[in-house]
Amino acid sequence: MEGINKKKVDLLGIPVDAITMEDTIQIINNAIHSKLRISHVGINAWTVVAIQKDEDLQKSVTSCDLISADGQSIVWACRFLGHPIPERVPAIEIMGNLIDHAAQKGHKVFFFGAREEVVQKVAQIYSGKFGNEVIAGFRNGYFQEDEEPGIARQIGESGAHILFLAMPSPQKENFIFNHQKLLTGINYNLGVGGAFDVVAGVTKRAPGWMQKNGLEWFYRFIQEPHRMWKRYFIGNFRFMFLIFREKLK
């Protein structure tokens, strides 16, 4: 992390990295080049709410080397509380940047999560764009708990430098935390939520103006209302309550 002023700010007990997208990519590339290991998580309003009652998730998140503001709500909340961070660092954009770098540097990527047809299409899209050499492997995100060690071992032995997990919280964070010893071959991991669905064309990402104005969640809700209503409406209300309560302290 040489050359980067890596400052952290506190958000309800979560140490968020106050760095830009450019800084983030540089840190990750330096780590891979130096054969270090970096665990990275992007947090949003739902993560902050869930952590308040989930000790395992709190442990998994706060143990990460990098904690980024995946949601615009995190940027606004930090600024509102007097601990500003420079910008949002969305996981889906990190993924796109890193695969491009991986192809240039000869690094390999493993895709883990989503439905079989989705993750298979993601691997096909990127191998078509950058060549088969960039893909170390892929696997869908449907499995039983007792299968986790075997899957982690498979990923760790795949020759991948980078692991992207497209699974919901707390599943993706806890998978990494619980199986670190089996993922020794991986230099960098990041949970990317619904990014595989976007890349595969199953869902669409919000227009730029909605992203900038913190409305990306609403665009996703419109596409998946039955699945996302609780997370976004109840979760966002609880998040605002927590932030205002913290401000009053």
QUIPEPE-V962793 format. One record per run of one state. SS is the DSSP state (alpha for helix, beta for strand, coil for the rest). FROM is the first residue (numbers start at 1). TO is the last residue. Records with the same first field share a line. If there is no record, write none. Layout:
BEGIN
SS->FROM-TO / FROM-TO
END
This chain:
BEGIN
coil->1-7 / 12-13 / 18-20 / 34-37 / 44-44 / 52-54 / 63-65 / 70-71 / 81-90 / 106-108 / 114-115 / 131-131 / 140-144 / 157-161 / 167-170 / 179-179 / 184-187 / 192-194 / 201-207 / 213-215 / 224-224 / 249-249
beta->8-11 / 14-17 / 38-43 / 66-69 / 109-113 / 135-139 / 162-166 / 188-191
alpha->21-33 / 45-51 / 55-62 / 72-80 / 91-105 / 116-130 / 132-134 / 145-156 / 171-178 / 180-183 / 195-200 / 208-212 / 216-223 / 225-248
END
